[in-house]
Amino acid sequence: MKSTLVSATLMAAIFSLSVYAGEVSSQSKTAHQKENSHQVQQLNVNINTSSIEQLVLLKGIGESKAKAIVEYRESNGKFKVISDLSNVKGIGPKLVEKNKSFLSL
């Protein structure tokens, strides 16, 4: 009888700890997501002056696409409108649209 009571108490304690740990983990993830969302909202990338390091902060833009943007800009001059970014090889209208709120001239 005592072993059953001890087992039940241990199981309850373990369950309580796992539920608590799940709540803490969930709260931590939510705080981290809010922080990242805040950083993205503050992102403003001028496509006529930004470096490769700044361009890679955009959604879907890696180092090779960032280099292509800089090379295009150097060869063709400044972008006149944000949608001109889709003239860069590897960057289509959908990618421009995803980042539109973060882009400036």
C-alpha positions as CSV (number, residue, x, y, z in Angstrom):
1,M,0.0,0.0,0.0
2,K,2.8,2.4,0.9
3,S,4.7,1.7,-2.3
4,T,1.5,2.4,-4.3
5,L,1.1,5.7,-2.5
6,V,4.7,6.6,-3.1
7,S,4.5,5.7,-6.7
8,A,1.3,7.7,-7.2
9,T,2.9,10.7,-5.4
10,L,6.0,10.4,-7.6
11,M,4.0,10.2,-10.7
12,A,2.0,13.3,-9.8
13,A,5.2,15.2,-9.0
14,I,6.8,14.2,-12.3
15,F,3.6,15.1,-14.2
16,S,3.4,18.5,-12.5
17,L,7.1,19.3,-13.3
18,S,6.6,18.3,-16.9
19,V,3.5,20.5,-17.3
20,Y,5.4,23.4,-15.6
21,A,8.4,23.0,-17.8
22,G,6.2,23.0,-20.9
23,E,4.6,26.3,-19.8
24,V,8.0,27.9,-19.2
25,S,9.3,26.7,-22.5
26,S,6.2,28.0,-24.3
27,Q,6.5,31.4,-22.5
28,S,10.2,31.6,-23.5
29,K,9.4,30.8,-27.2
30,T,6.6,33.4,-27.2
31,A,9.0,36.1,-25.8
32,H,11.7,35.2,-28.4
33,Q,9.1,35.3,-31.2
34,K,8.0,38.8,-30.1
35,E,11.6,40.0,-30.0
36,N,12.3,38.7,-33.5
37,S,9.0,40.2,-34.8
38,H,10.0,43.5,-33.3
39,Q,13.4,43.5,-35.0
40,V,11.9,42.6,-38.4
41,Q,9.3,45.4,-38.0
42,Q,12.2,47.9,-37.5
43,L,14.0,46.6,-40.6
44,N,14.4,49.3,-43.3
45,V,16.7,48.4,-46.2
46,N,17.5,51.0,-48.8
47,I,18.1,48.9,-51.9
48,N,20.2,51.7,-53.5
49,T,22.7,52.0,-50.7
50,S,22.6,48.8,-48.5
51,S,25.5,46.5,-48.2
52,I,25.4,42.7,-48.8
53,E,25.3,42.2,-45.0
54,Q,22.2,44.4,-44.8
55,L,20.5,42.9,-47.8
56,V,20.7,39.3,-46.4
57,L,18.5,40.4,-43.5
58,L,15.6,40.4,-45.9
59,K,13.3,37.3,-46.3
60,G,14.5,34.9,-49.0
61,I,17.7,36.9,-49.7
62,G,20.9,35.0,-49.1
63,E,24.5,36.0,-49.9
64,S,24.3,35.2,-53.6
65,K,21.1,37.2,-54.2
66,A,22.4,40.1,-52.1
67,K,25.6,40.1,-54.3
68,A,23.4,40.0,-57.4
69,I,21.5,43.1,-56.2
70,V,24.7,45.0,-55.5
71,E,26.2,44.0,-58.9
72,Y,22.9,45.0,-60.7
73,R,22.9,48.3,-58.9
74,E,26.6,48.9,-59.9
75,S,26.0,48.0,-63.5
76,N,22.6,49.7,-64.0
77,G,22.6,52.6,-61.6
78,K,20.1,53.2,-58.8
79,F,16.7,51.5,-58.7
80,K,14.0,53.9,-59.7
81,V,11.1,52.0,-58.0
82,I,11.1,49.1,-55.6
83,S,9.5,46.8,-58.1
84,D,12.7,47.2,-60.3
85,L,14.3,44.8,-57.8
86,S,12.6,42.0,-59.7
87,N,14.9,42.8,-62.7
88,V,17.7,41.2,-60.7
89,K,18.3,37.6,-61.7
90,G,16.9,35.2,-59.1
91,I,14.5,37.8,-57.6
92,G,10.9,37.7,-58.7
93,P,7.8,39.8,-58.0
94,K,6.7,37.5,-55.1
95,L,10.0,37.9,-53.3
96,V,9.8,41.7,-53.8
97,E,6.2,41.7,-52.4
98,K,7.3,39.7,-49.3
99,N,9.9,42.3,-48.5
100,K,8.1,45.4,-49.8
101,S,7.3,46.8,-46.3
102,F,11.0,46.6,-45.4
103,L,12.4,48.2,-48.6
104,S,13.1,51.9,-49.4
105,L,14.9,53.8,-52.1
